[in-house]
């Protein structure tokens, strides 16, 4: 069902001492794609600094810039409106790269044994859903236990994690069963933090599935970036000069018009 969604996404980096030569790459603006059309989108940076926009190899929008002057914070706000409509989507291209392990989804023996032990339906859609149930049976949602470098194998061994970990474990299992599956980051309807889910190539269409929330990812989700795993499409990445510690705060909001 067609839905028009307003979104805002705020991130503030606070440094305990001034830093300089701060180079950043953001993926904090959604792009047009199957089932998604951007009606409006703006990005505001504080301190204000020029940035250029490019595309990465997965087609994600990049905002790239550099802040040379000393600064003790860096804030950016993305806001806009997106039309989401998954009805009537035509056949979309599969990519073989999404069938193979990636840096964060390389399966270890435990994941391979689990995959071999599952009795899954024969049809791809039923198989995709059964894998979601297997991930949710294994993992417990626990913020602060894992980090951005945690792999699927590590999260699976811990039995705990957040949305990124649920997505990585799901991708590892799905690819073991020959499904084309990719990592997605973006914003779901509601408010709080950004979110990660997966898309599986089913019946010629990249179909969203959310192992953390236990549901298909429908028109209430706004896609910001896709990749093999988190390392391909983080929403923010940067380096700076200075021996400062940093603190990050995030808040997003998505509502239907």
N, C-alpha and C positions, 0 to 999 in steps of 0.2 A: 504494500500500500504506500502510495506517495506521501512523503512527509517533508515539510520545510523546517529545518532545525537552525536555531541561533546558537552560536557557540562563543565562548571566551576561554582563553587559556593563559594563565599568568605563571611565570617562573621568576623568582628572585634569588640570585646568588649573592651572598654576603660574605665578605672577606674580613678577617680579623686584623689585617694590615693592608695598606694599599698595594695593588699589583699594577703592572704595566704590560705592554706588548701582548695584549689579550686577543688571541685569534679564536674565532668561533665558527662552527658550522651548525646550523639549526635545520630541523625538519618540522617546523611548527605551523605550517600552513597546509591545509588539505589541497589536493589536486583533483582535477576532473578525471573521471574514469567510468567504467561500466557501473551503472546504478548510482552514480554520484556526480552532481554538477555544482560547482562553486558559484554562488550568486554574488557574494561580496566577500572580501577577505582583506584585512589590514594587519600590519605588523608595526608595533611601536617599541623602540628601544630606549632605555635610559641607563647610562648617559647616551644621548643621541649620537649615532655614528652611521655613516653610509654603509650599505651592504649591497651585494650583487645577488642575483638569483640565477641558479643553474638547475640542472637535472642530473641525478645520479644514474647508474646503469640499470636501476630498477624502475626508473621513471618518476622517482620521488622528487618533490620540490626541495631545493636547498637554498638557504639564505646564509651567505658567507660574508664575514666582515672581520675587522680588526680595530681594537681600541688601544691606542698607544699611550694615552695620557694616564697618569696615576688615578685609580678609582678603587673604592672600597665596596662597591656593589655593582651588580649588573642585572637589570630587570628587563624582561621582554613580555609583551602582551600581544597575543594574536586573537582576533575577533572577526566574526563574519556570519554569513548565512549560507547554508548548503541545502540543496534539494536532493533527497534520497528516494530512489524508486527502483526496486529490484524486479519489478514486473516487466515482462517482455524483453529481457536481455537476450541478445543474440550470442552465438557461439564465440568463446574467447580463446585465445591461444594458450596452450599449455607450454611450460618451459621445463626441460629435463633437469635443470639445475635444482629444482624443488623436489626432486625424487631422491636425492642423495644426502648423506650426512654433511653437516656444516660444523664450524668450530664449536658451537654450543649444543649441538644435537647429536654428536657422535655417540652411538649406543655402546654401552659396556656389556659384559656378560649378563649382568642382572636384567638389564632392559631386553636383551635378546632372549633370555629364558622366559621372561614374562610374555613377550610377544608370541613366542612359540606355544605357550600354554593357553592362550586365549582361544575360545571357541567363538569365532565371529561370523556374522551373516555373510553370504556370498555377494550380495549386491553392495556396491560401493557406498551408497548413502547409509544403509544400515550398518555397514562396517565403520564408517566415520563416526556415527553416533555411539556405537558400542565402544570404540576407543575412548571417546569422551568419558563414558561411564567408568572405564577402567582407570583413567587418570584420576578421576574424582574419588574413586575408591582407595587409591593409593596415597594421595596427597591431602594434607590439611593446610588450610590457609593460615599463614603465620608470618606477619610482617617482621622484618628485622633479623630473620634467621639467615637469609641468603642475600646476595648482592648482584651487581650487574655482571660480574664475571662467573657466576655460578653456572655450571653446565647442567644439562638434562640428567646426566648420570649422577651428579652430585646431589641434585634436588631429589631424585628418585630414591637415592640411598637414605637421605634425611627423612623423606616422607613429609616434607614441609616446604613451603615457599609462598610466593605471591604470583600475580598473574603472569609475569614473565616466565617463571618456572613451570607453571601449568602449561603454558604454550610450548616451551621447549620440550617437555616430556611428551606432550601430545605429538609434536612434529617428529620426534625420534621414533615413536611407535608407528605413526602413520606411514612414514617412509620405509620402515621395515616391512610393511605390508604392501609396498608398491604404490601407495597413493601419492600424488603430487600435492604437497602441502606447504604453505608459506606462513611466515610470521607477519602479523599486522600490529601496528601501534596506532593509537588515535584516541578518540573521546567517545564514550557512551552517553546516552541520555542520563541526566542527573547532575550531580556535582561531587567534587572531591579531587581525586588524582587522575592522571592519564591512565590508560588501560592498554593491555595487550591481549590479543586473541589470535585466531588462526583462520586461514582460508584453505579449503580443499577443492580441488578441481573435480567437480561432479557434473556429469551430463553436459560437459562442455562449458561450464560456468564456474568461476571462482566463487565458492559458497562460504560465507562466514560461519564460523562455529566458535563458541566461547567456552573452553573447558573450565575456566575459573567459575563462571556463573551457571554452567550446566544448561546452555541454551544455544540455539542457532542465533547468529549475529544478524539481526534484521535491519530495517531502515532507521532504527534508533541509534545506530553506530556511525560515526564519521571516521573514515579512513584517512590517516595522515601519511603513513609510510608502510611499505612492504619489503620483505627480504627473506633470506634463508633463515635468519634468526636475529636476535637483538643487535648483534654487532653490525649488521648491514643497514640499520635504520634507526639509530638512537635519535630522539627528538632534540637533544642538545649534546654537543661535544666541543671541548675547547682546551686550549693550553695558554698559560700566562707566565710572565716572569715575576718572581717574588716568592718568598718563603711563607706564604699565607695559608692558613686553614680556611676552608669555605663551608658554608651552610646553605643548603638549598631548600626553599619552600615552594610548593606547587599548589595551585588551585585552578580547577576547571569547572565550567558549567555549560550544560547543553539542555536546551528546552525547545519544545515544539511550538511553532507559531499558531 
